[in-house]
């Protein structure tokens, strides 16, 4: 079965990853490898296989300013090891966009729009935000969150606490929302890859 767009999927999940000026090239490389490795892991693939249709649509978006979001991997259906490997290879060979400010609200607005207009029809729609700082560009954070949640989208968050040690509290109060939403904090780069794997297993469950 092709990994490209098809009929309805159980889950449409967009990884919306901070590419602002505070994120080093080394950190971005870890974000990329972490998500590529997690999507091709046996645990994640088993989770996809256990979905009613055995299909999940995934995309990876890098973002910074309120008007600067870029697909590193556009929407693709993952339904087994071959399509997962194709998705992971596309991510590993993608080029990082230019850095900018930290507009979590802009990232949510972009992903909200594309989940409804571009992604395959899905029983469940999720935005997965990764960031190491608070919203400092674009419209108010809670306005973007509330609009997405009202549209039936769940927002989960993975704050990286190296720069702002209390960022997890901000995520819990202003970023995440929707049924079953969660915050999975990462304290340093040493725990990043494991946290990404745990996050994906929680999202496929």
Buried (B, 14 or more C-beta within 10 A) or exposed (E): EEBEBBEEBBBBBBBBBBBBEBBEEEBBEBBBBBBBBBBBBEEBBEBBEEBEBBBBBBBBBBBBBBEBBBBBBBBBBBBBEEBBBBBBEBBBEBEBBEBBBBBBBBBBBBBBEBBBEBBBEBEBBBBBBBBBBBBBBBBEBBEBBEBBBEEEBBBBBBBBBBEBEEBBEBBBEBBBBBEEBBBBBBBEEEBBBEBBBBBBBBBBE
